[in-house]
Amino acid sequence: GPHRLAPGQWTDDTSLALALADSIAQVGWDLDDQARRYVSWWKNGEYSVNGRCFDIGFTTRYGLSEFLKSGTARSSGDRSPRASGNGSIMRLAPVPIRFLDLFPDRVEQLATLAAESSMPTHGSPQCLSAARYLGIVLAGLMHGINRDIVLSHDWEPLARIRADEPLHAEVEAVAAGSFARRRPPDIQGGGYVVQCLEAALWAFHDAADFRDAVLQAVNLGDDADTTGAVCGQLAGAYWGECGIPEQWRNGLARRDMLENALSGLLRKSEE
């Protein structure tokens, strides 16, 4: 690929998910701390597979630059609809992993935390709404609920977060099942957050297993690593670690870093 990575090495999607996981596990819910860790990745290569930052998105760079000026992560992400990239949903999984106890009784709170996790870098209505939706879908799948139920347009937790705050119209169209009715080339793995969410759900919703889902996602091309990252969150939530092909797991670079971050999150969720 363009970054000359070896098989098993990972990109910015995983780096930022690791930063978010460490922040939640070590200091609790603190958007400023989350942003500081993202800056450490950007400036120092922390959380990177090879010790350097690469492939930072324009919207992420803008949000972190604003954070360095203001020190306030809640308002640093660009709120313009034109700045609706997929860089916050690609890192989202640590939020429902840590706060799975909020599902289903306090699903509205879980959706709010998912949206807040987007704010340091991606503050547009589309990004916040996509994070709310994806956050509760991941939680439902982690709870072992059948994916057809979780992905149905009338799923009860989805109705509850809609009642709390309506989804952005384009995200609502995805939640209503556009991913199941469309096919490539109408489904595209682009960088726009709604397009990415739809593509990941398309690859996941009728896949036979983890491998099938992720390969369908990345084979759409374009922003393949992020489509794969979002689909991988869905597939991982549904099939679990044991569903990931053993060859893929064994080939992961810096696997200890990934497992340590997950262990920290799980310890917090069990406290």
C-alpha positions, 0 to 999 in steps of 0.5 A: 500500500501507499504507506509500505506497511507489512501484513499485520501492521495497522493504520491511523484507525487503530492508532486512534482507537488505542489512544481512546481506549487508553484514555477511557481506561486510565482517566475515565471520560475526559475529552481533553485527555482523549485529544491530548493522546491523539496529539501525541500520536500526531506529533510523536508517533505514539500508538503507531505501529511503526513509531510515526504518524502517517495518513492523518486526515485533514479534518482530524489535523484541523480539530487537533490544531484547534485543540492545541490553540483552545485547550477545549476538545469539546468544541475543537472538531470542525462542525461544518457539514463539509467536514464530515469525514469518517475519522471518528467512527473508525475509532469508536469501539472502545466507547461501547466496550467500556460503557456496555453496562449502559445498554439497554436501560440507559441507551440514550446516555451511551449514544451521547457518549459516542457522539461526544467521542467524535467532538475533538476532531469531527463535530459535524451533525453527520459525524455526531449522528453516525457515532450515536447510531453506530455506538448503540448498534455495537452495544447491541451486537456485543450483548449477543442480540441477533444482527437482523434485530439490531439492524432493523429500522424499528429496533427499540433502542434505536427508537429511544435514541431517535426520541431523545434526539432525531438522527441526521436525515442521511444517517436515518436513511442508513438506519432505515436500511439503505445498506440492505437495499443497495449494491455497489457501485451505489455502495462506496467505501469513501471518506464521507462518514455516511457513505462509510457507515453505509458501506460497512453495514452493507458488508456486514449485514449478510456476511457469513463470518468475520472474514467475509464481512471485512474482505467485502468492506476493504474490497470496495477500495477507496478509503479501504482501511477505514471501511474495514475498520468500521466493518471490523468493529461490527463483525468483532462485536458480533462474532467476537475474537474467536471469529477472527481468522487465527492467521490474522490474529497471529499475524498482528503487529504489536499484538501485545499493545492491542491486548493491553488496551483491551484488557484495561478497558475490560477491567474498567467495565467490570469495576 
